């Protein structure tokens, strides 16, 4: 799995990553019944009427608070869409909303900068304003609902996956752990802003077997195991949907490097998609912010 193939040249990597998002339309949200649960400090656990749109400054995001949450506080997941896509499409593709209802937690789908039907994250420049904006969205949700500040996680797909890693680099004071599906290194092998998180932070790196990003998975993994001062030898496992390497690192965190078999750049569907969500969520649950 840790092949000798290295990430494509910087220009090709950047161009490839930015081809991310696929077209799609959001499904209609289901209206949820009011919840009787609420924390005692004034925040709410009342459900939203399906997935609703909120605005912070000049940025928008979609958020779904499922019915039946119990406190005092619950986890929050921010899921970041691919390039040229939207939060609504990401909700449809990833399947996080029904998954959140059954586990349960709050899930939000931030919209990248750009026109209303398309967006692009900036994970490469120093002090990316997207990191501050994602922190502001998390704070806006926490100001309304009862969010556990130690369990705010970020998942990303393609360009959003690179952004999730930038969040780990620059936002470890707010975000607990991140996963990256079909992305690549935000530092571009030293050609973009460096990655220097304020603490060891758990990062899950996942790529499809037939995806162009698979060629850079080994280098991406090497980068994060170095950043987190991980053991040289991982625990390796194979299952019905792929192969995994799990590294034990400083501060009690882990780095996951995983290849999903028989799939490419799009988010896995069916049983593979359910397996991916379950694995990502188990990774998040194992790594709250210290």
Secondary structure by P-SEA (a helix, b strand, c coil): cccccccccaaaaaaaaaccbbbbbbcbbbbbccccccccccccccccccbbbbbcccccbbbbbbccccccbbbbbbbbbcccccaaaaaaaaaaaaaaaaabbbbbbbbcccccccccccccccccaaaaaaaaaaaaaaacccccccbbbbbbccaaaaaaaaaaacccccccccccccccccccccccbbbbcccbbbbbbbbccccccccaaaaaaaaaaaaacccccccccccccccbbbbbbcccbbbbbbbbcccccccccaaaaaaaaaaaaaaaaacccc
